[in-house]
Amino acid sequence: MTTLTTYGQRANPYPGKLVIVEGIDGSGKSTQLSLLAQWLRAEGHLVTFSEWNSSPIVKATTSRGKKNQLLTPLTFSLIHATDFSDRIERDIVPALKGGAIVLADRYVYTAFARDVARGVDPKWVRALYRFAVTPTLAVYYRVPLDVALYRILSARPKLKYYEAGMDLGLSPDPIESYRRFQSRIQVEYEGLVPEYGLATMDATLPVEVQQRALRELIKPHLSDIARAPQGEAFETTEERRA
Amino acid sequence: MKRFESYGQGVPGLELGDLSGWLIVVEGPDGVGRTTHVNRLRAHLEQLGYAVAETGLTRSDLASRGIRRAKQGNTLGSNAFNLFYATDFADRLEQQIVPALRAGFVMITDRYIYSLIARAIVRGAEPDWIKQVYSFALLPDAVFYLRIEAAQLVPRVLAEGPFDYWESGMDIPMGEDLHDSFVNYQGRIIHELDALAREYGFHTLDATREVDDIADELCASVTHLLMKRPASLTT
């Protein structure tokens, strides 16, 4: 009998901290994460970002697959895991080794929620992400479906094929398909909260109230962490390259 | 009862009930002569009146271009490469292998999940993990493993040109030059394939024999299998 290898068994042994936010589109998590980054930098901490679906090499294939509608639930899942693996190896772990606070907008839970909503086996996708480091802090932005839908649909009416879950054939109408797909994803997220002990945030609260709460959540993890060298605290990567 | 089964949970949304045909795998290290034997087998089966389709690593519509690009710069993480290959395989399973089986073809695949599992393990992947990743794959009807020692591959590979960077495992260099790394790397791959051969019950063919002898044995074994096992269990 072999031991089941699955996500959650690779603790973070490095000096850095990994903080991730999760939630459906329109939950406001990205706003919260960038406000957190600003504050952490102002406090003198080393901060790096890692975004979902951003590995330079893999992204071209993902984009092509999406554009030409080549992706099935299985290949959608695998290409995103490929992208994520590249970022773990080349971005996240090296930055954690270097003692940075790594902020990730979406993490493995996005895959668990989205892929399972597409019909992928829950156990299989959790095993797939075995190589992922467990975050120091994971926050789920909980928002009523209607609120999130209103935020998204009032701002950006053109939904992309996979984003709207059109590949699932839930509805021929992209907006209706999107609603049903997001609703399925939300059900999965709600199951992930107790399964992985995610911290939850009431994403209907005012932005600044949520931000204060997020800062309180991260504070206990900041005591033993290195500060950025003086003078570089406000400098972003782009500025350094310029 | 279904004609085909998956190792694990299978492909999401894929009904296996309507699959027929046969799935034949030819496995073996780089330079062992797989292409020659796949071609010979294909010609033999077509002569007998079977419809034959073929696939092989990195031939997917979705991922072949990306993998080629990633190889050029060697700029992709090692585990990401494992998963990129898995993406390529999944796309070929869904878009090439399954449709061919549904149409009652003999699908010959030049390497299958086993070579991919072997190359991942050699690059440090946990064996249990990578096998779980590939658990959506279909169990083939038979796996023919062209078995050889790494040192015996050297003249065969050199006859075709200089050592290839990837076939020599130079992304994880295993020697001070391409020759040494090739021998060590292919040796590790063969070691893993040997273990998989025992685990999954490959039909091992001694690839040091004359090409004609190997081809005869392969063709006879496959023909026997095709006659013994009907394409579809329902007809």
Interface residues (C-beta under 8 A of the other chain):
Chain A: T2 T3 L4 T5 S55 P56 I57 V58 A60 T61 R64 G65 L70 L71 T72 P73 L74 T75 L78 I79 A81 T82 D83 S85 D86 I88 E89 R90 R118 G119 V120 D121 K123 W124 A127 L128 R130 F131
Chain B: G8 Q9 V11 P12 G13 D61 L62 A63 R65 G66 R69 A70 G73 T75 L76 G77 S78 N79 A80 N82 L83 F84 A86 T87 A90 D91 E94 E126 D128 W129 Q132 V133 S135 F136
